[in-house]
Amino acid sequence: MPTQTVVKASNASFSPSYVPVAVFVGGTSGVGQGMVEAFARYVQGRARIIIVGRNEHAAAEIIARLPKPSDAETDGWKHEFVPCDVSLMAHVRAACAEIRAKCERINFLVMTAGYSSMVNVAVTSEGLDLHLAMRYYHRFVWIQELLPLVQAAQARSEDAKIMSVLGAGRGNPKRPIDLENLGNTVKPREGRFTVALRSMIMSSGYTDAMLAHFAAQNPGIAFTHIHPGIVRTNGLPVDFDGLLTPLRWILNFILPFLAVSQDECAEHMLYALFTGKRGLFLRDRYGNVVSELAFEVPVELGESLETSVLNGISMTGYGASDLGVRRIVEHSEAVTCAS
Ligand SMILES: NC(=O)c1ccc[n+]([C@@H]2O[C@H](COP(=O)([O-])OP(=O)(O)OC[C@H]3O[C@@H](n4cnc5c(N)ncnc54)[C@H](OP(=O)(O)O)[C@@H]3O)[C@@H](O)[C@H]2O)c1
């Protein structure tokens, strides 16, 4: 396990010869905010940083506190906010169009905006399960829409990295993705807790699947799915109700003692972001690689239904199969474009 000292030393060695462009979806609070602040510190403000979220006031306060380059001549640096409610894919596509109009390349695309309510279970006005929209679909759309800009960074031999902070390493060969209930809107949606739990588990496997798809198609880019651990953020408290209310009291009393700060977590997330060169990475809360696979050339994944196996290679903690990747990507393209 790399300690804070080790990851901070590693992060401090990040010193790109170019002005990096970094987009943080969910950078207005929590792990994303911690990553924005640490990233800006390591480059002494010398970066184009785009924070995406809903809270403009929080973004303005964060941006005001970020270090600015001491050399007034530094070209291309800017710290800015792009508003977006990621629960609707139409909003995400509009925000992507805004970012494409501002930037010609993206070196780091980091997605932390999330959702974990066990009480508020809904289908969005676009017909998507809310949990999956907030935890998975929006990330699919960001990658799909902004990939050409990350490819542009790769073409310049610069860092080209995409990271989803969610729930990596949860895949198990005995728990295949349910391909009969894609989107969690096919089977009956009875019992809020059951539906929410199903979506939360699905979102991790779906994230593995989509990142495997993009990694197989883009061998020169690093795609990372990482688990942040338990972190003291607005997203930490659980909101069980009814019979589970006492469990909520207990968990919300205990969890803060087990949790780390968003700043501590952010150092490990950045360590993982900076050290992954290319391929698919599943990583734990410290940034340790749980499993990884680099592709030499673009690969079309096959029809295997073996869970935790990617293109014939066994991957610890990986929640999809090759056929699962194809089905989930087809499904995601269909439902996010239709909205
Ligand atoms: N914290 C933990 O212990 C923990 C544990 C396991 C996994 N995770 C996962 O790790 C990731 C990061 O965790 P976190 O605790 O930092 O996240 P979080 O508190 O759930 O999310 C905070 C960020 O998400 C943005 N956000 C929330 N709803 C949004 C919406 N509808 N549209 C746009 N942005 C929205 C917020 O921005 P605005 O308020 O500006 O909209 C804020 O920037 C999440 O995916 C979470 O599920 C966290």
The ligand as an SDF file (V2000), in Angstrom:
LIG
                    3D

 48 52  0  0  0  0  0  0  0  0999 V2000
  -17.5790    9.1480   -0.3210 N   0  0  0  0  0  0  0  0  0  0  0  0
  -17.4490    7.8410   -0.2120 C   0  0  0  0  0  0  0  0  0  0  0  0
  -17.2100    7.3150    0.8790 O   0  0  0  0  0  0  0  0  0  0  0  0
  -17.5880    6.9610   -1.4210 C   0  0  0  0  0  0  0  0  0  0  0  0
  -17.5130    5.5650   -1.2290 C   0  0  0  0  0  0  0  0  0  0  0  0
  -17.6120    4.7420   -2.3580 C   0  0  0  0  0  0  0  0  0  0  0  0
  -17.7750    5.2990   -3.6130 C   0  0  0  0  0  0  0  0  0  0  0  0
  -17.8690    6.6520   -3.7540 N   0  0  0  0  0  0  0  0  0  0  0  0
  -18.0560    7.1770   -5.1040 C   0  0  0  0  0  0  0  0  0  0  0  0
  -16.9330    7.9930   -5.4300 O   0  0  0  0  0  0  0  0  0  0  0  0
  -17.3430    9.1140   -6.2250 C   0  0  0  0  0  0  0  0  0  0  0  0
  -16.8970   10.3900   -5.5480 C   0  0  0  0  0  0  0  0  0  0  0  0
  -17.4090   10.4150   -4.2430 O   0  0  0  0  0  0  0  0  0  0  0  0
  -17.8350   11.7620   -3.4830 P   0  0  0  0  0  0  0  0  0  0  0  0
  -18.2810   11.3300   -2.1320 O   0  0  0  0  0  0  0  0  0  0  0  0
  -16.8120   12.8050   -3.6380 O   0  0  0  0  0  0  0  0  0  0  0  0
  -19.0330   12.2060   -4.4030 O   0  0  0  0  0  0  0  0  0  0  0  0
  -20.3840   12.8980   -4.0950 P   0  0  0  0  0  0  0  0  0  0  0  0
  -20.3200   13.6220   -2.8160 O   0  0  0  0  0  0  0  0  0  0  0  0
  -21.4200   11.8650   -4.2790 O   0  0  0  0  0  0  0  0  0  0  0  0
  -20.4570   13.9030   -5.3230 O   0  0  0  0  0  0  0  0  0  0  0  0
  -20.0430   15.2090   -5.1930 C   0  0  0  0  0  0  0  0  0  0  0  0
  -19.9490   15.8520   -6.5630 C   0  0  0  0  0  0  0  0  0  0  0  0
  -20.9510   15.3500   -7.4470 O   0  0  0  0  0  0  0  0  0  0  0  0
  -21.5850   16.4510   -8.0560 C   0  0  0  0  0  0  0  0  0  0  0  0
  -22.9840   16.1450   -8.3930 N   0  0  0  0  0  0  0  0  0  0  0  0
  -23.9040   15.5260   -7.6250 C   0  0  0  0  0  0  0  0  0  0  0  0
  -25.0850   15.4840   -8.2840 N   0  0  0  0  0  0  0  0  0  0  0  0
  -24.8880   16.0990   -9.4780 C   0  0  0  0  0  0  0  0  0  0  0  0
  -25.7050   16.3740  -10.5880 C   0  0  0  0  0  0  0  0  0  0  0  0
  -27.0000   16.0090  -10.6270 N   0  0  0  0  0  0  0  0  0  0  0  0
  -25.1620   17.0180  -11.6510 N   0  0  0  0  0  0  0  0  0  0  0  0
  -23.8620   17.4110  -11.6300 C   0  0  0  0  0  0  0  0  0  0  0  0
  -23.0300   17.1480  -10.6130 N   0  0  0  0  0  0  0  0  0  0  0  0
  -23.5380   16.5180   -9.5400 C   0  0  0  0  0  0  0  0  0  0  0  0
  -21.5240   17.5480   -7.0290 C   0  0  0  0  0  0  0  0  0  0  0  0
  -21.5990   18.7840   -7.7010 O   0  0  0  0  0  0  0  0  0  0  0  0
  -22.7690   19.8840   -7.5020 P   0  0  0  0  0  0  0  0  0  0  0  0
  -23.2080   19.8230   -6.0970 O   0  0  0  0  0  0  0  0  0  0  0  0
  -22.0770   21.1450   -7.9120 O   0  0  0  0  0  0  0  0  0  0  0  0
  -23.8120   19.4980   -8.4880 O   0  0  0  0  0  0  0  0  0  0  0  0
  -20.1450   17.3370   -6.4410 C   0  0  0  0  0  0  0  0  0  0  0  0
  -19.1740   17.9890   -7.2300 O   0  0  0  0  0  0  0  0  0  0  0  0
  -18.8600    9.0040   -6.3830 C   0  0  0  0  0  0  0  0  0  0  0  0
  -19.1300    8.3630   -7.5980 O   0  0  0  0  0  0  0  0  0  0  0  0
  -19.2680    8.0940   -5.2340 C   0  0  0  0  0  0  0  0  0  0  0  0
  -20.4330    7.3430   -5.5360 O   0  0  0  0  0  0  0  0  0  0  0  0
  -17.7620    7.4860   -2.6900 C   0  0  0  0  0  0  0  0  0  0  0  0
  1  2  1  0
  2  3  2  0
  2  4  1  0
  4  5  1  0
  4 48  2  0
  5  6  2  0
  6  7  1  0
  7  8  2  0
  8  9  1  0
  8 48  1  0
  9 10  1  0
  9 46  1  0
 10 11  1  0
 11 12  1  0
 11 44  1  0
 12 13  1  0
 13 14  1  0
 14 15  2  0
 14 16  1  0
 14 17  1  0
 17 18  1  0
 18 19  2  0
 18 20  1  0
 18 21  1  0
 21 22  1  0
 22 23  1  0
 23 24  1  0
 23 42  1  0
 24 25  1  0
 25 26  1  0
 25 36  1  0
 26 27  1  0
 26 35  1  0
 27 28  2  0
 28 29  1  0
 29 30  1  0
 29 35  2  0
 30 31  1  0
 30 32  2  0
 32 33  1  0
 33 34  2  0
 34 35  1  0
 36 37  1  0
 36 42  1  0
 37 38  1  0
 38 39  2  0
 38 40  1  0
 38 41  1  0
 42 43  1  0
 44 45  1  0
 44 46  1  0
 46 47  1  0
M  CHG  2   8   1  16  -1
M  END
$$$$
